Amino acid sequence: MKKLLYILLLWGCSFLHACDDVTVGYLDSAHAGYAINTLEIVRFSNLTQEIEGLQTTLEALHAHEELSGLMGELETSNAKLKELDAKGEEMQAQIDALMEKIDIESGALNPDEDKIAELYAEAEELALLWEEEFLPQKYDLEDEVYALTDQIIEICAEMGEDDPFTIEEQIGQLQNQVEKNTPWTTSTIGQILGTEPMRYYLESVRSDQGEKAAEDFASHVQVVGGGRIYVDMKMDSPAGKYFISLRVENEGHSVVLPDVFTFIVKD
């Protein structure tokens, strides 16, 4: 009997010891990564020059004879489409108002059936106008806008240039960054599975421009929730490639993701 008690006691102690060895939670980073793992950014001292260069390119595209004509047509088509959309919103508001009147009259103690029929007739007339006149015009104008846009993009591609829509967006983004001191930002990292909360840290930065450049760039980097990486807009590190390694931690686990994101700094 005593022997049995000793065996049970030893088994219980080993079980408790095994419980102490169990690691809390889990962390799986085998497939971790960013959907887009490279971002081109511009040195702060050259941001103004970059914006001016984009504006010069945009002006050249607008001065191009064929592109100028197409962009003029596109502007006219967009204006017509905007005007048509305003009319469509007005028609929709009129239909909604008629349906509201119908609901009110239908809910009255003594509904006026003639009035309800009249309101329905007005609403149906507007709905028919919407379907047979408004929508075909809208679809035709949209097709025209898409065709002109595609033609402009195709011509720019043949010239080896970005299209004016892309350039305008780039100028707007850069101007917004300068005005609001907005940092360069990545998306969140994906395919990391683990027990929450998970914390993300900058592990290291290396650069093809050497250790000093990497240290300077690292001083402008911040990693926040989800592995989103911020780089201070006023970063002025040497032009080159900067490879970011992150460390991810949760309770009882830590893993380093080497060279998981690359920033390409442009002059």
C-alpha positions as CSV (number, residue, x, y, z in Angstrom):
1,M,0.0,0.0,0.0
2,K,2.8,2.4,1.0
3,K,4.6,1.6,-2.3
4,L,1.4,2.5,-4.2
5,L,1.1,5.8,-2.4
6,Y,4.8,6.7,-3.2
7,I,4.2,5.9,-6.9
8,L,1.1,8.1,-7.0
9,L,2.9,10.9,-5.2
10,L,5.9,10.8,-7.6
11,W,3.5,10.7,-10.6
12,G,1.6,13.7,-9.2
13,C,4.9,15.7,-8.8
14,S,6.0,14.9,-12.3
15,F,2.7,16.0,-13.6
16,L,2.9,19.3,-11.8
17,H,6.5,19.8,-13.1
18,A,5.4,19.1,-16.6
19,C,2.7,21.8,-16.2
20,D,5.4,24.2,-15.2
21,D,7.2,23.5,-18.4
22,V,4.3,24.2,-20.7
23,T,4.8,27.4,-22.7
24,V,2.0,29.9,-22.7
25,G,0.3,30.5,-26.1
26,Y,2.0,30.2,-29.5
27,L,3.6,32.3,-32.2
28,D,3.8,31.2,-35.8
29,S,5.7,33.5,-38.3
30,A,6.7,31.0,-40.9
31,H,4.8,32.9,-43.6
32,A,5.0,36.4,-42.2
33,G,5.4,39.3,-44.6
34,Y,3.9,42.4,-46.2
35,A,1.7,42.3,-49.2
36,I,3.9,45.0,-50.7
37,N,7.4,44.8,-49.1
38,T,9.1,47.7,-50.8
39,L,8.4,51.4,-50.6
40,E,10.2,54.3,-52.4
41,I,10.5,57.4,-50.3
42,V,12.2,60.8,-50.9
43,R,14.8,62.5,-48.8
44,F,13.3,65.5,-47.0
45,S,15.8,67.9,-48.5
46,N,14.7,66.8,-52.0
47,L,10.9,66.7,-51.5
48,T,10.3,70.2,-53.0
49,Q,12.6,69.3,-55.9
50,E,10.6,66.1,-56.4
51,I,7.3,67.9,-56.4
52,E,8.6,70.5,-58.9
53,G,9.9,67.7,-61.2
54,L,6.6,65.9,-61.2
55,Q,4.8,69.2,-61.9
56,T,7.2,69.8,-64.9
57,T,6.5,66.4,-66.2
58,L,2.7,66.9,-65.8
59,E,2.9,70.3,-67.7
60,A,4.8,68.6,-70.5
61,L,2.1,65.9,-70.8
62,H,-0.6,68.6,-71.0
63,A,1.4,70.4,-73.7
64,H,1.7,67.2,-75.8
65,E,-0.5,67.8,-78.8
66,E,-2.4,64.5,-78.9
67,L,-2.6,64.1,-75.1
68,S,-3.8,67.7,-74.8
69,G,-6.7,67.1,-77.1
70,L,-7.7,63.9,-75.3
71,M,-7.4,65.5,-71.9
72,G,-9.6,68.3,-73.1
73,E,-12.2,65.8,-74.2
74,L,-11.9,64.0,-70.9
75,E,-12.5,67.2,-69.0
76,T,-15.6,68.0,-71.0
77,S,-17.0,64.5,-70.6
78,N,-16.3,64.5,-66.8
79,A,-18.1,67.9,-66.6
80,K,-21.1,66.5,-68.4
81,L,-21.1,63.4,-66.2
82,K,-21.0,65.5,-63.1
83,E,-23.9,67.7,-64.3
84,L,-25.9,64.5,-65.2
85,D,-25.2,63.0,-61.8
86,A,-26.6,66.1,-60.2
87,K,-29.8,65.8,-62.2
88,G,-30.0,62.2,-61.3
89,E,-29.8,63.0,-57.6
90,E,-32.5,65.6,-58.0
91,M,-34.7,63.0,-59.8
92,Q,-34.1,60.5,-57.0
93,A,-35.0,63.1,-54.4
94,Q,-38.3,63.9,-56.2
95,I,-39.2,60.2,-56.4
96,D,-38.4,59.7,-52.7
97,A,-40.5,62.8,-51.8
98,L,-43.5,61.3,-53.8
99,M,-43.2,58.0,-52.1
100,E,-43.1,59.7,-48.7
101,K,-46.3,61.6,-49.6
102,I,-47.9,58.3,-50.7
103,D,-47.0,56.7,-47.4
104,I,-48.4,59.6,-45.4
105,E,-51.7,59.6,-47.5
106,S,-52.0,55.8,-47.3
107,G,-51.7,56.0,-43.5
108,A,-54.4,58.7,-43.1
109,L,-57.8,57.8,-41.4
110,N,-59.6,58.5,-44.7
111,P,-57.0,58.1,-47.5
112,D,-57.7,59.9,-50.7
113,E,-57.3,57.1,-53.3
114,D,-57.4,59.5,-56.2
115,K,-54.5,61.5,-54.7
116,I,-52.6,58.3,-54.1
117,A,-53.1,57.2,-57.7
118,E,-52.0,60.6,-58.9
119,L,-48.8,60.5,-56.8
120,Y,-48.1,57.0,-58.0
121,A,-48.4,58.1,-61.6
122,E,-45.9,61.0,-61.0
123,A,-43.5,58.6,-59.4
124,E,-43.8,56.1,-62.2
125,E,-43.3,58.8,-64.8
126,L,-40.1,59.9,-63.1
127,A,-38.9,56.3,-62.7
128,L,-39.5,55.6,-66.4
129,L,-37.6,58.8,-67.3
130,W,-34.7,57.6,-65.0
131,E,-34.6,54.2,-66.6
132,E,-35.1,55.1,-70.3
133,E,-33.3,58.4,-70.5
134,F,-31.0,59.1,-67.5
135,L,-29.3,55.8,-67.1
136,P,-28.5,55.3,-70.9
137,Q,-26.9,58.8,-71.0
138,K,-25.0,58.1,-67.8
139,Y,-23.7,54.8,-69.1
140,D,-22.6,56.3,-72.4
141,L,-20.8,59.1,-70.7
142,E,-19.0,56.7,-68.3
143,D,-17.9,54.5,-71.3
144,E,-16.6,57.6,-73.0
145,V,-14.7,58.7,-69.8
146,Y,-13.2,55.2,-69.4
147,A,-12.2,55.0,-73.1
148,L,-10.5,58.4,-73.0
149,T,-8.7,57.5,-69.8
150,D,-7.4,54.2,-71.1
151,Q,-6.2,55.9,-74.3
152,I,-4.3,58.6,-72.4
153,I,-2.7,55.9,-70.1
154,E,-1.7,53.8,-73.2
155,I,-0.1,56.8,-75.0
156,C,1.9,57.7,-71.8
157,A,3.1,54.1,-71.5
158,E,4.3,54.2,-75.1
159,M,6.2,57.4,-74.2
160,G,7.7,55.7,-71.1
161,E,6.0,58.2,-68.8
162,D,3.6,57.8,-65.9
163,D,0.1,59.0,-66.9
164,P,-1.2,62.4,-65.6
165,F,-3.6,60.8,-63.2
166,T,-0.8,59.0,-61.4
167,I,1.4,62.0,-61.4
168,E,-1.4,64.2,-60.0
169,E,-1.9,61.7,-57.2
170,Q,1.8,61.6,-56.4
171,I,2.0,65.4,-56.3
172,G,-1.0,65.6,-54.0
173,Q,0.4,63.0,-51.6
174,L,3.8,64.7,-51.4
175,Q,2.3,68.1,-50.9
176,N,0.1,66.7,-48.2
177,Q,3.1,65.1,-46.5
178,V,5.0,68.4,-46.5
179,E,2.0,70.4,-45.2
180,K,1.0,68.0,-42.5
181,N,4.4,66.4,-41.7
182,T,2.9,63.0,-42.5
183,P,5.3,60.1,-42.1
184,W,6.0,57.5,-44.8
185,T,3.8,54.5,-43.8
186,T,3.7,50.8,-44.7
187,S,0.7,48.5,-44.4
188,T,0.4,46.1,-41.5
189,I,2.2,42.8,-41.7
190,G,0.3,39.6,-42.6
191,Q,0.4,35.9,-41.9
192,I,1.5,36.1,-38.2
193,L,-0.5,33.8,-36.1
194,G,-0.2,33.8,-32.3
195,T,-1.6,34.6,-28.9
196,E,-2.6,38.2,-28.4
197,P,-1.3,40.7,-27.4
198,M,1.5,40.7,-29.9
199,R,4.1,43.4,-29.8
200,Y,6.3,44.6,-32.7
201,Y,9.8,46.2,-32.3
202,L,12.5,47.5,-34.7
203,E,15.2,44.8,-34.4
204,S,17.8,46.3,-36.8
205,V,18.4,48.3,-40.0
206,R,21.1,47.5,-42.5
207,S,21.9,49.5,-45.7
208,D,23.8,49.3,-48.9
209,Q,25.1,52.7,-47.9
210,G,26.9,51.4,-44.8
211,E,26.4,51.2,-41.0
212,K,26.4,55.0,-40.4
213,A,23.6,55.5,-42.9
214,A,21.7,52.6,-41.4
215,E,22.0,54.1,-37.9
216,D,20.7,57.5,-39.2
217,F,17.8,55.9,-40.9
218,A,16.9,53.8,-37.9
219,S,16.6,57.0,-35.8
220,H,13.6,58.0,-38.0
221,V,11.8,54.6,-37.8
222,Q,9.0,53.7,-35.5
223,V,7.1,50.4,-35.5
224,V,3.5,50.3,-34.2
225,G,0.6,47.9,-33.9
226,G,0.3,45.2,-36.5
227,G,3.9,45.8,-37.6
228,R,3.1,49.0,-39.4
229,I,6.3,50.9,-40.0
230,Y,6.5,54.7,-39.9
231,V,9.4,56.7,-41.3
232,D,9.6,60.4,-40.3
233,M,8.9,62.6,-43.3
234,K,11.9,64.7,-42.4
235,M,14.3,61.7,-42.9
236,D,17.3,62.9,-44.8
237,S,19.5,59.7,-44.8
238,P,21.7,59.0,-47.9
239,A,19.9,57.7,-51.0
240,G,20.0,53.9,-51.1
241,K,18.3,50.7,-49.8
242,Y,17.4,50.2,-46.2
243,F,16.5,46.7,-45.0
244,I,14.3,46.5,-41.9
245,S,14.3,43.6,-39.5
246,L,11.5,43.3,-37.0
247,R,11.1,41.5,-33.7
248,V,7.7,40.1,-32.8
249,E,6.9,39.1,-29.2
250,N,4.0,37.7,-27.2
251,E,3.9,36.0,-23.8
252,G,6.7,33.4,-23.8
253,H,7.7,33.8,-27.4
254,S,9.9,36.0,-29.5
255,V,10.9,35.8,-33.2
256,V,13.0,38.0,-35.5
257,L,11.9,38.6,-39.1
258,P,15.1,39.5,-41.0
259,D,15.0,42.0,-43.9
260,V,11.2,41.8,-43.9
261,F,10.7,45.3,-45.5
262,T,12.9,47.5,-47.8
263,F,12.8,51.2,-48.1
264,I,14.4,52.7,-51.2
265,V,15.5,56.3,-50.4
266,K,15.6,58.5,-53.5
267,D,17.4,61.8,-54.0
